[in-house]
Amino acid sequence: MISQLKQFVPSSVCLKCEGCCRFHLNDSTWRPKVGQEEVQEGVDTQGYLKTVSRNNQHQCVYFKQADYTCGIYAQRPFECAVYPFVLSQSARGLEVYVHLACPYVQENEVSPQLQDYGAYLKEFFTLPQTKVFLKENSRLLHDYSVFKDELKLVFTIGG
């Protein structure tokens, strides 16, 4: 399913950014959770990707510092593939937000590209196989309400 998902942020931008895959805390909420059928090595008991301490920060165990790449990119977890978009479940349904801390999002927040990608994602989340995946992996839906100042609602799919 992830192989079907188009990326919003171009690889050339990701490979220059110093944001993703690095966290201030070892148990950061921003660490991706892993679905049932996704990579299980390098995952803690709560289903989050583990981190290692390097350069005064905590980095994903699969992050390659030398070239800012991912050691499991072709098999990366769903949350990694969908980022800088994040999923949250509320009484209104599945909410999809964009993380405003991403430099590419900051540059393109009001662009047609973001609107077009939002429409693309909305369609992606209505596909039967995506609905099944999310139903089977409900733990991928976080509560990001404490980060509301860093997020912008893109759309909601009714519950």
N, C-alpha and C positions, 0 to 999 in steps of 0.2 A: 504494500500500500504506500509506503514512504517513497518508493521509487517513482510513483505517479505524481508526487507533490512537487510542483514547481517552486523554486526558491524565490523569495522576494529580494533578499540582499545578495547582490552579485558576489561570487567567490573572491574576485579581486579586491573587493572592499573588506570582506570578512578576514582575509589573510593579512590585512594591514591593521586591523582593529585590535586594541588591547583590552577588550571588555569581556567577551563571552568566554566561558569555560574557566573563569577565574573568580574567586569569591573571597569576601572578607572573613567569613567564618567557615569552619569545617562543616557545620551543619546548616548552612544557608538554605533558606526556602527556595532560592533561585536555582539550586542544583536540580538538574532534570530527574524526574522519576521515570522508571522504566516499566513498560508494559509486560504482560505475562509471556508473550512470545518473542520478546526482544532479548538482546544480549543480557546474560545474567552474571557473567564474570565481572568483577569490579563494581558490584552493586551491594549496598549495605542492607541490613535487616529490615529497614523501612521502605526499601525499594528505590532509594536514591542512588545515583552514581556516586561512587566514593571519590574523595579528593586526596591529594598528597600536598604536603607543605613545601613550597618552593618560593624563594624570593619574597618572603614576608606576606605571602598570600596562599590561598588554598586553590589548587588547580585540579581540574578533572583528571582522573587517572589516565585518560586516553589523550589528553592534550599534549601535543609535541611542542615544547617551548622553542625549539630551534627554528621552526618554520611556521608556527601558529596553525598547524593542521591537526586533524583528528585521526587518531590511530584506528578508529572503527567507522570512518565516515560512511562507507557504503552500507554499513549495518547500524548506523547511529539510531538512538532512540527517537521515537515520534516527537517528543518534546523538543529535542535538538533540531529536528527537521523543520518544525513549524515556527520556531523562534525567529524573529522577535515578536511573534504573536503567542499569546498564552490563553489557556482555557480555564474557565471558572464556571461552576454550577451554582445557580441561584434559583429562587422560586419562579423566576421568569423563564428559566430554561438554561441552555448552554450559552454562556457569554464568551465572546472572543474579543480580547483586548490586544492592543499593540503596546509594546514596551517603549516608552518615550526616551529611555536612557540610551537606546541604540543610536549611534551617530548617523547611520543611514536613514533611520526613521526621522530623526531631527531635521535632516536635509530635505526629506521628501514627505513630511507630515501633511502638507496641503496639496500634494501633487496628484495628478491623474493616475500615476502609477500605484500609489497607495490605495486609491479608490478602486481601481481596476483589480488589484490583488485582493482587496477585501471582498469584492464580488466573486472572484474566483474561489477564495477560501469558503465563502458561504455556500457556494455550489458543492465544493468538495465535502463539506461537513453534512450535506444532505444526501450524499451517496449511500446506498444501502451498506456497502462494505465498511465505510467509515463509521456509520451508526453502530454496526455490530462491534467493530474494534473498540469504540468508546464505551459501549455498554459492558463489554468484557474487561475493560481497563479503566473503570471509573476512578481508580486511585490517581489517574493522571490529571484529574480535575482538582486544582488547588483553590484555596481561599486566598486570593491576593488583595483582599480588602485593606490590609494594613499598608499596601503600596499604592493606594488609589491615586496619589499625586504623580506617580510614575507611569500610569496607565491611561489609555484612551480607549473607550468602548468603540469597537468597529461594528459589531452586530450581535444580535441575540437570535438564537433559534429556539422558538417556543417549546416549552416542556410539556 
